[in-house]
Amino acid sequence: MHTIRQANLNDLNTLFVIENRVFNNDPFALSKSSFRYHLQKNIIFGIEVDEKIAGYILWLKRKDSYRLYSLAVDNDFQGLGLASKLLENSFENLKDKKRFTLEVKVENKKAIKLYKKFGFKIKKVLKDYYEDSDGFLMEMRS
Ligand SMILES: CC(C)(COP(=O)(O)OP(=O)(O)OC[C@H]1O[C@@H](n2cnc3c(N)ncnc32)[C@H](O)[C@@H]1OP(=O)(O)O)[C@@H](O)C(=O)NCCC(=O)NCCS
């Protein structure tokens, strides 16, 4: 059974542990202080499996859109549909904007496939967007 809820400061350590396992030394991984900031200022939904957070999605609210800033599912829980549930739940809750954007590494096939499943389309190639690769800017209009 899984539950999705808004994450809070009590989840800080759990989120940080997941982040390090999933992004594994990627310079792109969020620090603990970034999580603390985002938990206070932005929107993080966590998905619980057996009452423990196994993944999260982080959204930044913009004037006319939401930007998906990070999404991660803990290694042992990938491929079970949890990221799909987090996205579904986000679109049910974030209804005040019609435009959603994100950036993703061009070689992250798994994530790109997931985003396309939810209607995101590649809008632009972002040259050298990441330290080690180019990115795609993707957009979805609901
Ligand atoms: C990308 C990520 C969030 C997906 O999470 P997940 O819970 O495993 O995803 P789901 O089980 O909901 O699968 C969703 C879709 O992803 C794609 N997908 C999942 N596993 C895949 C695989 N092994 N190969 C190819 N596509 C795959 C499929 O399109 C799948 O949908 P489908 O099952 O209907 O075909 C997860 O793999 C992750 O945390 N990766 C590392 C961090 C990352 O890359 N985050 C995104 C950065 S922008």
The ligand as an SDF file (V2000), in Angstrom:
LIG
                    3D

 48 50  0  0  0  0  0  0  0  0999 V2000
   13.0910    8.0700  -13.3330 C   0  0  0  0  0  0  0  0  0  0  0  0
   12.4670    7.5020  -12.0580 C   0  0  0  0  0  0  0  0  0  0  0  0
   11.9800    8.6500  -11.1820 C   0  0  0  0  0  0  0  0  0  0  0  0
   11.2940    6.6040  -12.4440 C   0  0  0  0  0  0  0  0  0  0  0  0
   10.7070    6.1210  -11.2590 O   0  0  0  0  0  0  0  0  0  0  0  0
    9.9180    4.7430  -11.2040 P   0  0  0  0  0  0  0  0  0  0  0  0
    9.0970    4.7330   -9.9670 O   0  0  0  0  0  0  0  0  0  0  0  0
   10.8770    3.6420  -11.4050 O   0  0  0  0  0  0  0  0  0  0  0  0
    8.9750    4.8750  -12.4880 O   0  0  0  0  0  0  0  0  0  0  0  0
    7.6640    4.0390  -12.7710 P   0  0  0  0  0  0  0  0  0  0  0  0
    7.7960    2.6700  -12.1980 O   0  0  0  0  0  0  0  0  0  0  0  0
    6.4770    4.8560  -12.4130 O   0  0  0  0  0  0  0  0  0  0  0  0
    7.7670    3.9010  -14.3320 O   0  0  0  0  0  0  0  0  0  0  0  0
    7.2790    4.9470  -15.0810 C   0  0  0  0  0  0  0  0  0  0  0  0
    7.7180    4.8320  -16.5260 C   0  0  0  0  0  0  0  0  0  0  0  0
    9.1150    4.9830  -16.6350 O   0  0  0  0  0  0  0  0  0  0  0  0
    9.5590    4.2050  -17.7250 C   0  0  0  0  0  0  0  0  0  0  0  0
   10.4370    3.1850  -17.1740 N   0  0  0  0  0  0  0  0  0  0  0  0
   10.4860    2.6930  -15.9220 C   0  0  0  0  0  0  0  0  0  0  0  0
   11.4780    1.7920  -15.8050 N   0  0  0  0  0  0  0  0  0  0  0  0
   12.0580    1.7160  -17.0200 C   0  0  0  0  0  0  0  0  0  0  0  0
   13.1430    0.9730  -17.5590 C   0  0  0  0  0  0  0  0  0  0  0  0
   13.8420    0.1010  -16.8170 N   0  0  0  0  0  0  0  0  0  0  0  0
   13.4720    1.1820  -18.8530 N   0  0  0  0  0  0  0  0  0  0  0  0
   12.7970    2.0640  -19.6190 C   0  0  0  0  0  0  0  0  0  0  0  0
   11.7520    2.7960  -19.1570 N   0  0  0  0  0  0  0  0  0  0  0  0
   11.3990    2.6100  -17.8920 C   0  0  0  0  0  0  0  0  0  0  0  0
    8.3420    3.6000  -18.3500 C   0  0  0  0  0  0  0  0  0  0  0  0
    7.8280    4.4910  -19.3050 O   0  0  0  0  0  0  0  0  0  0  0  0
    7.4210    3.5170  -17.1820 C   0  0  0  0  0  0  0  0  0  0  0  0
    6.0770    3.5270  -17.5390 O   0  0  0  0  0  0  0  0  0  0  0  0
    5.3310    2.1360  -17.9200 P   0  0  0  0  0  0  0  0  0  0  0  0
    5.6590    1.1860  -16.8240 O   0  0  0  0  0  0  0  0  0  0  0  0
    3.8980    2.5300  -17.9980 O   0  0  0  0  0  0  0  0  0  0  0  0
    5.9270    1.7530  -19.2390 O   0  0  0  0  0  0  0  0  0  0  0  0
   13.4710    6.6180  -11.2520 C   0  0  0  0  0  0  0  0  0  0  0  0
   13.9990    5.6470  -12.1160 O   0  0  0  0  0  0  0  0  0  0  0  0
   14.6030    7.4010  -10.6370 C   0  0  0  0  0  0  0  0  0  0  0  0
   14.5130    7.8610   -9.5000 O   0  0  0  0  0  0  0  0  0  0  0  0
   15.7100    7.5270  -11.3850 N   0  0  0  0  0  0  0  0  0  0  0  0
   16.9020    8.2260  -10.9330 C   0  0  0  0  0  0  0  0  0  0  0  0
   16.6420    9.6970  -10.7410 C   0  0  0  0  0  0  0  0  0  0  0  0
   16.1630   10.3650  -12.0020 C   0  0  0  0  0  0  0  0  0  0  0  0
   16.6500   10.0950  -13.0910 O   0  0  0  0  0  0  0  0  0  0  0  0
   15.2060   11.2730  -11.8190 N   0  0  0  0  0  0  0  0  0  0  0  0
   14.6790   12.0770  -12.8880 C   0  0  0  0  0  0  0  0  0  0  0  0
   15.6100   13.2210  -13.0980 C   0  0  0  0  0  0  0  0  0  0  0  0
   14.8830   14.4690  -14.0650 S   0  0  0  0  0  0  0  0  0  0  0  0
  1  2  1  0
  2  3  1  0
  2  4  1  0
  2 36  1  0
  4  5  1  0
  5  6  1  0
  6  7  2  0
  6  8  1  0
  6  9  1  0
  9 10  1  0
 10 11  2  0
 10 12  1  0
 10 13  1  0
 13 14  1  0
 14 15  1  0
 15 16  1  0
 15 30  1  0
 16 17  1  0
 17 18  1  0
 17 28  1  0
 18 19  1  0
 18 27  1  0
 19 20  2  0
 20 21  1  0
 21 22  1  0
 21 27  2  0
 22 23  1  0
 22 24  2  0
 24 25  1  0
 25 26  2  0
 26 27  1  0
 28 29  1  0
 28 30  1  0
 30 31  1  0
 31 32  1  0
 32 33  2  0
 32 34  1  0
 32 35  1  0
 36 37  1  0
 36 38  1  0
 38 39  2  0
 38 40  1  0
 40 41  1  0
 41 42  1  0
 42 43  1  0
 43 44  2  0
 43 45  1  0
 45 46  1  0
 46 47  1  0
 47 48  1  0
M  END
$$$$
